[in-house]
Amino acid sequence: MTVELTDTELKDIELNHRERATLAAAAAGRAQISCSCEPDLFVDGLSCCDQGAVRRLLRLGLLEPASAGAHGDRVPAVLTAAGMVALNEQGAIVAA
């Protein structure tokens, strides 16, 4: 279930360091998401350490699968328009 947020509500969302890093990884094309009712995120092929944060980003509508897939498949994870705004509002984490 995705939440539709207004611009004002988006500005009120507090993202922690891991959530910003997760969004930055997806924006850089380094993230994949599993197709399931409780999706898991993989960054650079490794399982993300905070799946709770990933699921929060999905529920808030900041992150989503790029396409549909069969149950268990991994597809690219992408930012939604709201995710791009949230990342830009709170500052991207630049990975080395």
C-alpha positions as CSV (number, residue, x, y, z in Angstrom):
1,M,0.0,0.0,0.0
2,T,1.5,3.3,-1.1
3,V,0.6,6.6,0.5
4,E,-0.1,9.7,-1.6
5,L,1.7,12.7,-0.1
6,T,1.2,16.4,-0.7
7,D,4.2,18.7,-1.2
8,T,3.8,20.0,2.4
9,E,3.7,16.4,3.8
10,L,6.7,15.5,1.8
11,K,8.7,18.3,3.4
12,D,7.7,17.1,6.8
13,I,9.1,13.6,6.3
14,E,12.3,13.0,8.3
15,L,14.6,10.6,6.5
16,N,17.4,9.0,8.5
17,H,20.9,8.4,7.1
18,R,20.1,4.9,5.9
19,E,16.9,6.0,4.2
20,R,18.7,8.8,2.3
21,A,21.5,6.4,1.4
22,T,19.0,3.8,0.1
23,L,17.3,6.5,-2.0
24,A,20.6,7.6,-3.4
25,A,21.6,4.1,-4.3
26,A,18.3,3.6,-6.2
27,A,18.8,7.0,-7.9
28,A,22.3,5.9,-9.0
29,G,20.9,2.7,-10.5
30,R,22.6,0.4,-8.0
31,A,19.5,-1.1,-6.3
32,Q,17.2,-4.0,-7.2
33,I,14.0,-5.0,-5.4
34,S,12.4,-8.4,-5.1
35,C,8.9,-8.9,-6.4
36,S,6.9,-10.1,-3.4
37,C,4.3,-8.9,-0.9
38,E,7.2,-7.9,1.5
39,P,9.9,-6.8,-1.0
40,D,13.6,-6.9,-0.1
41,L,16.1,-4.5,-1.5
42,F,19.6,-5.3,-2.8
43,V,22.3,-2.8,-3.4
44,D,25.3,-3.8,-5.6
45,G,23.9,-7.3,-5.4
46,L,24.0,-7.5,-1.6
47,S,20.9,-7.5,0.7
48,C,20.2,-4.1,2.3
49,C,20.9,-4.2,6.0
50,D,17.7,-2.3,7.0
51,Q,14.7,-3.9,5.3
52,G,12.4,-2.0,7.6
53,A,13.6,1.2,6.2
54,V,13.1,-0.1,2.7
55,R,9.5,-1.0,3.4
56,R,8.9,2.4,5.0
57,L,10.2,4.1,1.8
58,L,7.9,1.8,-0.3
59,R,4.9,2.6,1.9
60,L,5.6,6.3,1.7
61,G,5.7,6.1,-2.1
62,L,9.3,7.2,-2.4
63,L,10.7,4.0,-3.9
64,E,9.1,1.5,-6.3
65,P,10.0,-1.4,-8.6
66,A,10.8,-0.2,-12.1
67,S,8.7,-3.0,-13.6
68,A,6.6,-6.0,-12.7
69,G,8.1,-9.4,-12.3
70,A,7.4,-12.9,-11.3
71,H,7.3,-13.7,-7.5
72,G,10.8,-13.7,-6.3
73,D,12.3,-12.0,-9.3
74,R,14.6,-9.0,-8.8
75,V,13.9,-5.8,-10.8
76,P,15.5,-2.4,-10.7
77,A,14.4,-0.2,-7.9
78,V,13.7,3.4,-8.8
79,L,12.7,6.6,-7.1
80,T,9.3,8.0,-7.6
81,A,8.9,11.7,-8.3
82,A,8.2,12.1,-4.5
83,G,11.3,10.2,-3.7
84,M,13.4,12.5,-5.9
85,V,11.9,15.5,-4.1
86,A,12.5,14.0,-0.7
87,L,16.1,13.1,-1.5
88,N,16.8,16.6,-2.9
89,E,15.1,18.3,0.1
90,Q,17.2,16.4,2.6
91,G,20.4,16.1,0.7
92,A,21.8,13.1,-1.1
93,I,24.4,10.9,0.3
94,V,27.3,10.6,-2.2
95,A,28.9,7.2,-2.1
96,A,32.6,6.9,-2.8
